[in-house]
Amino acid sequence: MMKLVKYITLIFMVSYLVAQNQREITDGCELPDSNEMGYLHLTVNGDVLYKTPAAIGGWQFSVDGATVISASGGDTGANGLLSQSMGSTVLAFSLSGGSIPAGCGTLINLSLSEISLGLLDIVVSDVNGQAIPFEYFNENDSDCPNGTVLIYDDFYFGSC
Protein backbone atom coordinates (compact mmCIF):
# COMPACT_ATOMS: atom_id res chain seq x y z
CA MET A 1 0.00 0.00 0.00
CA MET A 2 2.82 2.41 0.83
CA LYS A 3 4.43 1.79 -2.59
CA LEU A 4 1.16 2.66 -4.28
CA VAL A 5 0.93 5.94 -2.38
CA LYS A 6 4.53 6.79 -3.34
CA TYR A 7 3.85 6.05 -7.02
CA ILE A 8 0.67 8.12 -7.04
CA THR A 9 2.49 10.99 -5.34
CA LEU A 10 5.35 10.75 -7.85
CA ILE A 11 2.93 10.71 -10.79
CA PHE A 12 1.11 13.75 -9.38
CA MET A 13 4.36 15.68 -8.91
CA VAL A 14 5.62 14.89 -12.42
CA SER A 15 2.23 15.83 -13.94
CA TYR A 16 2.29 19.13 -12.06
CA LEU A 17 5.81 19.96 -13.26
CA VAL A 18 4.95 19.11 -16.86
CA ALA A 19 1.80 21.24 -16.67
CA GLN A 20 3.78 24.19 -15.30
CA ASN A 21 6.34 23.86 -18.09
CA GLN A 22 3.62 23.78 -20.78
CA ARG A 23 1.67 26.75 -19.36
CA GLU A 24 0.50 29.17 -22.02
CA ILE A 25 1.28 32.86 -21.61
CA THR A 26 -2.03 34.73 -21.49
CA ASP A 27 -0.98 38.25 -20.43
CA GLY A 28 1.74 40.56 -21.76
CA CYS A 29 2.85 41.24 -18.20
CA GLU A 30 4.03 37.60 -18.00
CA LEU A 31 6.75 38.32 -20.59
CA PRO A 32 10.35 38.87 -19.39
CA ASP A 33 11.29 42.13 -17.68
CA SER A 34 13.91 44.31 -19.38
CA ASN A 35 14.78 48.00 -19.36
CA GLU A 36 16.21 47.77 -22.88
CA MET A 37 14.42 44.96 -24.78
CA GLY A 38 10.74 44.66 -25.66
CA TYR A 39 8.98 41.35 -26.25
CA LEU A 40 6.08 40.13 -28.39
CA HIS A 41 4.26 36.81 -28.06
CA LEU A 42 1.49 35.34 -30.23
CA THR A 43 -1.07 33.21 -28.39
CA VAL A 44 -2.88 30.27 -29.98
CA ASN A 45 -6.08 32.34 -30.24
CA GLY A 46 -4.33 35.16 -32.17
CA ASP A 47 -3.68 37.73 -29.44
CA VAL A 48 -0.33 39.49 -29.82
CA LEU A 49 0.95 40.22 -26.31
CA TYR A 50 3.67 42.78 -25.62
CA LYS A 51 5.93 44.20 -22.96
CA THR A 52 7.81 47.38 -23.84
CA PRO A 53 10.31 49.58 -21.99
CA ALA A 54 9.30 52.68 -24.01
CA ALA A 55 6.17 54.18 -25.56
CA ILE A 56 5.37 52.67 -28.98
CA GLY A 57 4.64 55.03 -31.87
CA GLY A 58 4.40 52.35 -34.57
CA TRP A 59 5.15 48.70 -35.26
CA GLN A 60 5.31 46.03 -37.97
CA PHE A 61 5.77 42.25 -38.06
CA SER A 62 5.07 39.18 -40.19
CA VAL A 63 3.18 36.12 -38.99
CA ASP A 64 5.15 32.91 -39.56
CA GLY A 65 3.15 30.18 -41.31
CA ALA A 66 -0.27 31.86 -41.53
CA THR A 67 -2.18 34.53 -43.42
CA VAL A 68 -3.74 37.36 -41.44
CA ILE A 69 -7.47 37.52 -42.11
CA SER A 70 -8.05 40.55 -39.87
CA ALA A 71 -6.21 42.65 -37.27
CA SER A 72 -7.99 44.89 -34.77
CA GLY A 73 -8.39 46.02 -31.18
CA GLY A 74 -5.92 45.64 -28.36
CA ASP A 75 -3.91 48.60 -27.10
CA THR A 76 -3.21 49.55 -30.73
CA GLY A 77 -6.85 50.48 -31.33
CA ALA A 78 -7.39 51.83 -27.82
CA ASN A 79 -4.55 54.35 -28.28
CA GLY A 80 -5.57 55.61 -31.72
CA LEU A 81 -3.04 53.78 -33.90
CA LEU A 82 -4.24 52.70 -37.33
CA SER A 83 -3.59 49.04 -38.14
CA GLN A 84 -3.45 47.36 -41.53
CA SER A 85 -2.75 43.80 -42.65
CA MET A 86 -1.92 42.22 -45.98
CA GLY A 87 -0.93 38.60 -46.42
CA SER A 88 1.19 37.70 -43.41
CA THR A 89 2.29 41.29 -42.62
CA VAL A 90 0.64 43.58 -40.06
CA LEU A 91 1.59 47.17 -39.27
CA ALA A 92 0.29 50.07 -37.20
CA PHE A 93 1.09 53.77 -36.90
CA SER A 94 -0.54 57.03 -35.90
CA LEU A 95 -1.19 60.08 -38.04
CA SER A 96 -2.15 62.14 -34.99
CA GLY A 97 0.76 61.41 -32.64
CA GLY A 98 -0.95 58.63 -30.67
CA SER A 99 1.21 56.06 -28.90
CA ILE A 100 1.02 53.00 -26.70
CA PRO A 101 2.53 53.79 -23.27
CA ALA A 102 5.47 51.79 -21.90
CA GLY A 103 4.18 48.70 -20.12
CA CYS A 104 2.45 45.49 -21.10
CA GLY A 105 -0.81 44.15 -22.48
CA THR A 106 -2.43 42.98 -25.70
CA LEU A 107 -0.99 44.80 -28.73
CA ILE A 108 -3.59 43.61 -31.25
CA ASN A 109 -6.00 40.74 -31.90
CA LEU A 110 -5.40 38.74 -35.07
CA SER A 111 -7.66 36.37 -36.92
CA LEU A 112 -5.39 33.89 -38.70
CA SER A 113 -5.87 31.34 -41.49
CA GLU A 114 -4.19 28.64 -39.39
CA ILE A 115 -2.02 28.11 -36.33
CA SER A 116 1.14 30.21 -36.59
CA LEU A 117 4.70 29.38 -35.56
CA GLY A 118 5.25 32.91 -34.22
CA LEU A 119 6.20 36.38 -35.42
CA LEU A 120 9.09 37.40 -37.70
CA ASP A 121 10.68 40.63 -38.94
CA ILE A 122 9.60 42.62 -35.88
CA VAL A 123 10.11 46.38 -36.17
CA VAL A 124 8.94 48.67 -33.36
CA SER A 125 9.57 52.41 -33.07
CA ASP A 126 9.06 55.02 -30.40
CA VAL A 127 7.08 58.25 -30.86
CA ASN A 128 10.09 59.88 -32.58
CA GLY A 129 10.53 57.05 -35.09
CA GLN A 130 13.60 55.61 -33.34
CA ALA A 131 13.87 51.81 -33.16
CA ILE A 132 13.00 50.02 -29.92
CA PRO A 133 14.76 46.62 -29.73
CA PHE A 134 12.12 43.86 -29.72
CA GLU A 135 12.25 40.06 -29.83
CA TYR A 136 9.66 37.37 -30.27
CA PHE A 137 9.31 35.44 -27.01
CA ASN A 138 8.61 31.70 -27.19
CA GLU A 139 8.27 30.25 -23.71
CA ASN A 140 9.49 26.87 -24.99
CA ASP A 141 12.84 28.23 -26.27
CA SER A 142 14.20 28.23 -22.71
CA ASP A 143 14.42 24.42 -22.98
CA CYS A 144 17.01 24.64 -25.77
CA PRO A 145 20.76 25.11 -25.22
CA ASN A 146 22.96 27.92 -26.53
CA GLY A 147 20.18 30.12 -27.91
CA THR A 148 18.86 27.52 -30.38
CA VAL A 149 15.14 27.61 -31.07
CA LEU A 150 12.56 24.91 -30.43
CA ILE A 151 11.09 23.82 -33.80
CA TYR A 152 7.82 21.86 -33.98
CA ASP A 153 7.16 19.18 -36.58
CA ASP A 154 3.74 18.34 -38.05
CA PHE A 155 2.79 16.47 -34.88
CA TYR A 156 3.89 19.29 -32.51
CA PHE A 157 6.89 17.40 -31.18
CA GLY A 158 9.61 19.93 -30.42
CA SER A 159 13.32 19.62 -31.11
CA CYS A 160 16.14 22.13 -30.81
GUMI-348150 format. One line per field, with one value per residue (C-alpha): residue number from 1; x, y, z. Coordinates in nm, 4 decimals. Layout:
N
k = c(NUM;...)
east = c(X;...)
north = c(Y;...)
up = c(Z;...)
This chain:
160
k = c(1;2;3;4;5;6;7;8;9;10;11;12;13;14;15;16;17;18;19;20;21;22;23;24;25;26;27;28;29;30;31;32;33;34;35;36;37;38;39;40;41;42;43;44;45;46;47;48;49;50;51;52;53;54;55;56;57;58;59;60;61;62;63;64;65;66;67;68;69;70;71;72;73;74;75;76;77;78;79;80;81;82;83;84;85;86;87;88;89;90;91;92;93;94;95;96;97;98;99;100;101;102;103;104;105;106;107;108;109;110;111;112;113;114;115;116;117;118;119;120;121;122;123;124;125;126;127;128;129;130;131;132;133;134;135;136;137;138;139;140;141;142;143;144;145;146;147;148;149;150;151;152;153;154;155;156;157;158;159;160)
east = c(0.0000;0.2823;0.4430;0.1156;0.0929;0.4527;0.3849;0.0670;0.2487;0.5350;0.2928;0.1109;0.4358;0.5616;0.2231;0.2290;0.5813;0.4951;0.1797;0.3776;0.6344;0.3616;0.1666;0.0498;0.1282;-0.2033;-0.0978;0.1738;0.2855;0.4031;0.6748;1.0349;1.1290;1.3907;1.4785;1.6205;1.4419;1.0743;0.8977;0.6078;0.4264;0.1495;-0.1069;-0.2878;-0.6075;-0.4330;-0.3678;-0.0328;0.0955;0.3667;0.5932;0.7813;1.0312;0.9305;0.6171;0.5373;0.4640;0.4397;0.5146;0.5309;0.5771;0.5068;0.3185;0.5149;0.3151;-0.0265;-0.2181;-0.3735;-0.7468;-0.8045;-0.6206;-0.7994;-0.8389;-0.5916;-0.3913;-0.3210;-0.6847;-0.7386;-0.4553;-0.5571;-0.3040;-0.4245;-0.3593;-0.3451;-0.2746;-0.1915;-0.0928;0.1186;0.2286;0.0641;0.1591;0.0289;0.1090;-0.0541;-0.1189;-0.2155;0.0764;-0.0948;0.1212;0.1025;0.2526;0.5466;0.4182;0.2452;-0.0810;-0.2425;-0.0994;-0.3593;-0.5996;-0.5395;-0.7665;-0.5391;-0.5873;-0.4188;-0.2015;0.1136;0.4696;0.5252;0.6204;0.9087;1.0682;0.9600;1.0114;0.8943;0.9572;0.9058;0.7075;1.0093;1.0527;1.3596;1.3866;1.3002;1.4755;1.2116;1.2248;0.9662;0.9312;0.8614;0.8270;0.9494;1.2838;1.4200;1.4416;1.7014;2.0760;2.2963;2.0176;1.8859;1.5137;1.2557;1.1090;0.7824;0.7160;0.3737;0.2793;0.3893;0.6892;0.9609;1.3318;1.6145)
north = c(0.0000;0.2413;0.1794;0.2658;0.5944;0.6788;0.6048;0.8115;1.0989;1.0749;1.0715;1.3749;1.5682;1.4889;1.5834;1.9130;1.9962;1.9111;2.1243;2.4194;2.3856;2.3780;2.6752;2.9171;3.2858;3.4731;3.8250;4.0557;4.1241;3.7601;3.8320;3.8873;4.2126;4.4306;4.8000;4.7768;4.4965;4.4656;4.1345;4.0132;3.6811;3.5340;3.3206;3.0267;3.2336;3.5163;3.7731;3.9486;4.0222;4.2783;4.4201;4.7377;4.9578;5.2677;5.4177;5.2666;5.5033;5.2352;4.8697;4.6029;4.2253;3.9180;3.6123;3.2914;3.0183;3.1862;3.4528;3.7360;3.7522;4.0553;4.2650;4.4890;4.6025;4.5641;4.8599;4.9549;5.0483;5.1834;5.4348;5.5609;5.3782;5.2696;4.9035;4.7357;4.3802;4.2217;3.8601;3.7699;4.1286;4.3579;4.7168;5.0069;5.3771;5.7027;6.0081;6.2143;6.1414;5.8633;5.6064;5.2996;5.3789;5.1795;4.8701;4.5489;4.4149;4.2982;4.4800;4.3614;4.0743;3.8736;3.6370;3.3885;3.1339;2.8640;2.8109;3.0209;2.9378;3.2909;3.6379;3.7396;4.0625;4.2616;4.6377;4.8669;5.2412;5.5022;5.8249;5.9878;5.7046;5.5610;5.1813;5.0021;4.6621;4.3860;4.0064;3.7370;3.5435;3.1705;3.0246;2.6866;2.8233;2.8228;2.4418;2.4639;2.5107;2.7925;3.0117;2.7517;2.7611;2.4912;2.3818;2.1859;1.9184;1.8339;1.6468;1.9288;1.7396;1.9929;1.9620;2.2129)
up = c(0.0000;0.0833;-0.2594;-0.4278;-0.2377;-0.3341;-0.7024;-0.7041;-0.5336;-0.7846;-1.0791;-0.9383;-0.8910;-1.2421;-1.3937;-1.2056;-1.3260;-1.6863;-1.6671;-1.5297;-1.8088;-2.0780;-1.9359;-2.2024;-2.1614;-2.1486;-2.0431;-2.1759;-1.8195;-1.7995;-2.0588;-1.9393;-1.7679;-1.9384;-1.9364;-2.2885;-2.4776;-2.5659;-2.6252;-2.8388;-2.8059;-3.0226;-2.8386;-2.9977;-3.0242;-3.2165;-2.9438;-2.9820;-2.6314;-2.5621;-2.2959;-2.3836;-2.1985;-2.4010;-2.5563;-2.8984;-3.1868;-3.4566;-3.5260;-3.7972;-3.8064;-4.0187;-3.8988;-3.9562;-4.1307;-4.1531;-4.3417;-4.1437;-4.2107;-3.9874;-3.7274;-3.4771;-3.1183;-2.8361;-2.7104;-3.0727;-3.1328;-2.7819;-2.8277;-3.1718;-3.3895;-3.7335;-3.8142;-4.1533;-4.2651;-4.5983;-4.6422;-4.3408;-4.2621;-4.0058;-3.9268;-3.7201;-3.6897;-3.5897;-3.8042;-3.4990;-3.2636;-3.0670;-2.8896;-2.6697;-2.3266;-2.1897;-2.0116;-2.1097;-2.2483;-2.5699;-2.8725;-3.1250;-3.1900;-3.5073;-3.6918;-3.8704;-4.1495;-3.9394;-3.6328;-3.6586;-3.5562;-3.4222;-3.5417;-3.7702;-3.8938;-3.5881;-3.6169;-3.3360;-3.3073;-3.0404;-3.0861;-3.2578;-3.5088;-3.3337;-3.3156;-2.9916;-2.9735;-2.9724;-2.9832;-3.0266;-2.7005;-2.7187;-2.3712;-2.4987;-2.6265;-2.2713;-2.2981;-2.5772;-2.5221;-2.6534;-2.7908;-3.0378;-3.1067;-3.0429;-3.3797;-3.3982;-3.6581;-3.8055;-3.4881;-3.2510;-3.1176;-3.0418;-3.1111;-3.0806)
